[in-house]
Amino acid sequence: MAKKIKIEIDFSRDNVLLAISCHKKDYWLAYQLNENLKFNLKKMDDLGFYQNNLDEVLYYPIYHYTDPGTMISWYLIGNYHPDGKLFPTLKTADYFILINGEGAIPENDKLIADLKKINGVLHAYVPETKALKDFGNFLSDLELHMINS
């Protein structure tokens, strides 16, 4: 009988995911992040992500910024599409900030406190990425999206 080998990959070393509850539009939140946290987020083509339960690709808004000093990439990604959420298990999150890069990733507590200071942000927290079953697929799709953009 053939053995199944299951590979566990820890994506948390080079990736930090923050969830944000905010009922404002994505462009408003991107503007506020640029103004308050000194980002330079730019709108990109919407990110397509295959949803297994719907058997179709849904598109989510995405903004990107790479800090030239640290080479850390920042992504603001919408969690909402009329047909389904990007990560359905995180029902209260309207947006995500994905911080990707090696090295000096900022301290989560300070960043969350700064996010909560933005008028219109209801809540910000660090979700458990291990609970997101499609997080690895999402990172792969994001990488392909960035290559093709």
C-alpha positions in Angstrom: 0.0 0.0 0.0 1.3 3.4 -1.0 2.0 5.9 1.8 0.7 9.4 1.7 3.1 12.1 2.5 1.7 15.3 3.9 3.8 18.4 3.7 3.3 21.1 6.3 4.6 24.5 5.2 4.9 27.3 7.7 4.0 30.5 5.8 4.1 32.6 9.0 7.9 33.2 8.9 7.8 35.6 6.0 4.2 36.6 6.0 2.0 38.5 8.5 -1.7 38.7 7.9 -3.8 41.4 9.6 -7.6 41.4 9.4 -9.5 44.7 9.4 -13.2 45.4 9.9 -14.1 48.6 8.1 -17.3 49.4 6.3 -15.7 52.0 4.1 -14.7 51.4 0.4 -11.3 49.9 -0.4 -10.0 53.1 -2.0 -10.9 55.1 1.1 -9.0 52.7 3.4 -6.0 52.6 1.0 -6.0 56.5 1.1 -6.1 56.4 4.9 -3.3 53.9 5.2 -1.2 56.0 2.8 -1.9 59.2 4.9 -1.7 57.8 8.4 0.9 55.1 8.1 3.0 56.7 5.3 2.4 53.9 2.8 2.3 54.4 -1.0 -0.4 51.8 -1.8 -1.4 51.7 -5.5 -4.4 50.0 -7.0 -3.7 46.9 -9.1 -5.9 44.7 -11.2 -8.3 42.7 -9.1 -6.9 39.5 -7.7 -8.6 36.4 -9.0 -8.9 33.5 -6.5 -10.5 30.1 -7.2 -13.3 29.3 -4.7 -13.7 25.5 -4.4 -17.2 25.7 -2.9 -18.4 27.8 -5.9 -16.2 26.2 -8.5 -15.3 29.6 -10.0 -12.8 32.4 -9.8 -13.9 35.5 -7.9 -12.0 38.8 -8.1 -11.0 40.9 -5.0 -9.6 44.4 -4.9 -5.9 44.6 -4.2 -3.4 47.4 -3.5 0.3 47.0 -3.3 3.3 48.9 -1.9 7.0 47.8 -1.5 9.0 49.7 1.0 12.3 50.6 -0.9 14.3 50.7 2.3 13.3 47.3 3.7 12.0 45.5 0.5 8.9 44.5 2.5 5.8 44.3 0.4 2.5 45.5 1.8 -0.9 44.4 0.3 -4.3 45.6 1.1 -6.8 43.0 -0.1 -10.6 43.0 0.1 -12.3 40.1 1.6 -15.7 40.8 0.0 -17.2 39.8 -3.3 -21.0 39.6 -3.8 -20.7 35.8 -4.4 -18.4 35.0 -1.6 -15.7 36.0 0.8 -12.0 35.5 0.1 -11.6 33.7 3.4 -15.1 32.6 4.5 -14.0 31.5 8.0 -13.1 35.2 8.7 -16.6 36.6 8.4 -15.9 39.8 10.4 -12.9 40.8 8.3 -13.6 43.2 5.4 -10.0 43.7 4.4 -6.6 42.1 5.0 -3.2 43.6 5.1 -0.6 41.1 4.1 3.0 41.9 5.0 5.5 39.9 3.0 9.2 39.8 3.2 12.3 38.7 5.0 13.7 40.6 7.9 12.3 43.6 9.7 8.6 42.9 9.7 7.0 45.5 12.0 5.7 44.7 15.4 2.0 43.5 15.2 0.8 45.3 18.3 2.0 48.7 17.3 0.7 48.3 13.8 -2.7 47.1 15.1 -2.9 50.1 17.4 -2.1 52.4 14.5 -4.8 50.8 12.4 -7.4 51.2 15.2 -6.6 55.0 15.4 -7.9 55.4 11.9 -11.4 56.8 12.1 -13.6 54.3 10.3 -11.6 51.2 11.2 -13.9 49.2 13.6 -11.5 46.4 14.5 -8.0 45.1 13.6 -6.5 41.8 14.7 -4.1 39.0 13.7 -6.1 36.0 12.5 -4.7 32.5 12.9 -3.4 31.7 9.4 -3.3 27.9 10.2 -7.1 28.0 10.4 -7.2 29.3 6.8 -7.1 26.1 4.7 -6.5 27.9 1.4 -3.8 30.3 2.7 -1.0 28.5 0.8 -3.1 28.6 -2.4 -3.8 32.2 -1.8 -0.1 33.1 -1.5 0.6 31.1 -4.7 -2.1 33.0 -6.6 -0.9 36.3 -5.2 2.6 35.6 -6.4 1.4 34.7 -9.9 -0.8 37.8 -9.9 2.3 39.9 -9.1 4.4 38.3 -11.8 1.7 38.9 -14.4 1.0 42.5 -13.4 
